[in-house]
Amino acid sequence: MNERQLIDGCKKGNRLAQKELYDKYSRKMMGVCMRYFNDKETARDVLQEGFVKLFLNINSFLEEGPFEAWMRKIFVNSALEHLRRVDILKEAASLDNVTEQSSAPSSPLDDLREQELLKMVQNLPTGFRTVFNLFAIEGYSHKEIAEMLGITESTSRSQYTRARQLLQKRIKEEDLKIKKR
């Protein structure tokens, strides 16, 4: 089935279409979930929650944009809801008064494989990782992130800046390890 047929089948509650849609997109959406959690079990739980929400709300997809973008938003929101449920994002609120520092020059990303970089992002503290993913990968503004997470814009900016700085430090460390080999 093509994407249009899958969507129509899912809107009609067709289990075969739902399974095919899951098979087609589950790996990609698991990648979205893994960006927010460094624990595969938690990411799998959020993946399942996301698909349940997708199938329950597929009739609200009005085809005003790409289906995959609509779907990705469901999974990002599922990840954020999970983080809120377990109250992990509260640590972000204590950083309101942190001043932003200028970022260091870019690091040699060419030597890093995608999986190594993903692991570095996954190992960021939860608040840093969440804001980094929302801003750098999903493309939300700091104002939108602040509203989504219930934090201030300055906290969002400082979390992002600190995440970048920490990633740059880890990339440099990894680069040094590669050069020593």
C-alpha positions as CSV (number, residue, x, y, z in Angstrom):
1,M,0.0,0.0,0.0
2,N,1.2,3.5,-0.7
3,E,1.1,6.2,2.0
4,R,-2.3,7.5,1.0
5,Q,-3.8,4.0,1.1
6,L,-2.2,3.4,4.5
7,I,-3.7,6.6,5.9
8,D,-7.1,5.9,4.5
9,G,-7.0,2.3,5.9
10,C,-6.0,3.6,9.3
11,K,-8.8,6.1,9.3
12,K,-11.2,3.2,8.7
13,G,-9.6,1.2,11.5
14,N,-8.0,-1.4,9.2
15,R,-5.6,-3.5,11.3
16,L,-3.5,-4.5,8.3
17,A,-3.0,-0.8,7.3
18,Q,-2.1,0.0,10.9
19,K,0.5,-2.7,11.0
20,E,2.0,-1.6,7.7
21,L,2.1,2.0,8.8
22,Y,3.8,0.9,12.0
23,D,6.3,-1.3,10.1
24,K,7.0,1.6,7.7
25,Y,7.6,4.3,10.3
26,S,8.5,2.7,13.6
27,R,12.3,2.7,13.1
28,K,12.2,6.4,12.1
29,M,10.0,7.4,15.0
30,M,12.1,5.3,17.4
31,G,15.0,7.5,16.3
32,V,12.9,10.5,17.4
33,C,12.2,8.9,20.8
34,M,15.8,7.9,21.3
35,R,16.8,11.6,21.0
36,Y,14.8,12.3,24.1
37,F,15.7,9.3,26.2
38,N,19.0,7.5,26.7
39,D,17.1,4.4,27.8
40,K,15.8,2.1,25.1
41,E,13.0,0.7,27.2
42,T,11.6,4.2,27.9
43,A,12.0,5.2,24.3
44,R,10.0,2.0,23.3
45,D,7.3,2.9,25.8
46,V,7.0,6.4,24.3
47,L,7.1,4.9,20.8
48,Q,4.1,2.7,21.7
49,E,2.3,5.7,23.3
50,G,2.9,7.7,20.2
51,F,1.5,5.1,17.9
52,V,-1.6,4.7,20.1
53,K,-2.1,8.5,19.9
54,L,-1.5,8.4,16.1
55,F,-4.1,5.7,15.5
56,L,-6.6,7.4,17.8
57,N,-6.2,10.8,16.2
58,I,-5.5,9.9,12.6
59,N,-8.8,11.4,11.5
60,S,-7.5,14.8,12.6
61,F,-4.8,14.6,9.9
62,L,-6.2,17.0,7.3
63,E,-3.4,16.6,4.7
64,E,-2.4,20.2,5.0
65,G,1.2,19.1,5.1
66,P,3.4,16.0,5.0
67,F,2.1,13.1,7.0
68,E,5.5,12.3,8.4
69,A,5.8,15.8,9.8
70,W,2.4,15.5,11.5
71,M,3.4,12.1,12.8
72,R,6.8,13.4,14.1
73,K,4.9,16.1,16.1
74,I,2.9,13.4,17.8
75,F,6.0,11.5,18.9
76,V,7.8,14.7,20.1
77,N,4.7,15.6,22.1
78,S,4.6,12.0,23.5
79,A,8.2,12.3,24.6
80,L,7.6,15.7,26.3
81,E,4.4,14.4,28.0
82,H,6.4,11.5,29.4
83,L,9.2,13.8,30.6
84,R,6.5,16.0,32.3
85,R,4.8,12.9,33.9
86,V,8.1,11.8,35.5
87,D,8.8,15.5,36.4
88,I,12.3,15.4,34.9
89,L,12.0,18.9,33.4
90,K,11.8,20.7,36.7
91,E,15.6,20.8,36.8
92,A,15.4,23.2,33.9
93,A,13.6,25.9,35.9
94,S,16.5,26.4,38.3
95,L,18.6,27.7,35.4
96,D,16.7,31.0,34.8
97,N,19.5,33.2,36.0
98,V,22.3,31.5,34.1
99,T,24.0,33.9,31.7
100,E,24.7,32.8,28.2
101,Q,28.3,32.3,27.2
102,S,29.5,32.6,23.6
103,S,30.0,29.3,21.9
104,A,33.3,27.9,21.0
105,P,34.3,27.5,17.4
106,S,32.8,24.4,15.8
107,S,34.4,21.1,16.4
108,P,35.5,18.5,13.8
109,L,32.3,16.6,13.4
110,D,33.6,15.0,10.3
111,D,35.4,12.3,12.4
112,L,32.2,11.4,14.3
113,R,29.8,8.8,13.1
114,E,26.1,9.5,13.4
115,Q,25.7,6.9,16.1
116,E,28.5,8.4,18.2
117,L,26.9,11.9,18.0
118,L,23.4,10.5,18.9
119,K,25.0,8.8,21.9
120,M,26.5,12.1,23.0
121,V,23.1,13.8,22.7
122,Q,21.4,11.0,24.6
123,N,23.9,11.4,27.4
124,L,23.2,15.1,27.9
125,P,21.3,15.9,31.1
126,T,17.6,15.6,30.5
127,G,16.8,19.3,30.4
128,F,19.7,20.1,28.1
129,R,18.8,17.1,25.8
130,T,15.2,18.1,25.6
131,V,15.8,21.7,24.7
132,F,18.6,20.8,22.3
133,N,16.4,18.4,20.4
134,L,13.5,20.8,20.2
135,F,15.6,23.7,19.1
136,A,18.4,22.2,17.0
137,I,16.6,19.2,15.5
138,E,12.9,19.9,15.6
139,G,13.2,23.6,14.8
140,Y,11.1,25.1,17.5
141,S,11.8,28.7,18.7
142,H,12.9,29.3,22.3
143,K,9.5,31.0,22.8
144,E,7.7,27.8,21.7
145,I,9.9,25.6,23.7
146,A,9.3,27.8,26.8
147,E,5.6,27.4,26.3
148,M,5.8,23.6,25.7
149,L,8.0,23.0,28.8
150,G,6.6,25.6,31.1
151,I,9.9,27.4,31.5
152,T,11.1,30.9,30.5
153,E,12.7,31.7,27.2
154,S,16.0,32.6,28.9
155,T,16.0,29.1,30.5
156,S,15.4,27.6,27.1
157,R,18.3,29.6,25.6
158,S,20.7,28.8,28.5
159,Q,19.8,25.1,28.4
160,Y,20.5,25.1,24.6
161,T,23.8,27.0,25.0
162,R,25.0,24.8,27.8
163,A,24.0,21.7,25.8
164,R,26.0,22.9,22.8
165,Q,29.0,23.7,25.0
166,L,28.9,20.3,26.6
167,L,28.5,18.6,23.2
168,Q,31.4,20.6,21.8
169,K,33.6,19.6,24.8
170,R,32.7,15.9,24.3
171,I,33.3,16.1,20.6
172,K,36.8,17.6,21.2
173,E,37.5,14.8,23.7
174,E,36.4,12.2,21.2
175,D,38.5,14.0,18.5
176,L,41.6,13.7,20.8
177,K,40.9,10.0,21.3
178,I,40.7,9.5,17.6
179,K,43.9,11.4,17.0
180,K,45.7,9.3,19.6
181,R,44.8,6.0,17.9
